[in-house]
Amino acid sequence: MVVYQKQIYVSSSKRKELIDITSYVEQAVEESGIERGICHVFVPHATAAIIANEHESGLMNDILKALEDLVPPNKPWRHNLIDNNADAHILASIIGPSRSFPVEGGRLVRGMWQNIFVVELDGPRTTRKVIITVMGE
């Protein structure tokens, strides 16, 4: 089995934002030379997450609005006494820090409307690390 790993860095300009990293992930799969296996995308941050969904501006805004409705930032969360970002931590815990995708024929397998996004939940941030690991043969 071959393991290829690459780190990329993204920045955000808003408190909550979806950052499309699909092209970076596809590039990593191509660079890996792996024909069949798994691509794992992980963000090592407690206030960011990874999702796969359609890159359509209305839907992207709907997702961000739904997240805010699900976990309102202005509730009296205990953690807000420390950092005022409890909602970001809670949402990151619900969504999760990673997603895995199949690799077939040297290409990332995803649905027609599935792009890969970093979900920024506590921005703006100048740097968010994303670790892309491709494993297979």
Buried (B, 14 or more C-beta within 10 A) or exposed (E): EEEBEBEBEBEBEEBBBBBBBBEBBBBBBEEBEBEEBBBBBBBEBBBBBBBBBBBEEEEBEEBBEEBBEEBEBEEEBEEBEEEEBBBBBBBBEEBEBBBEBEBEEBEBEBEEEBBBBBBBBBBEBEEBBBBBBBBBE
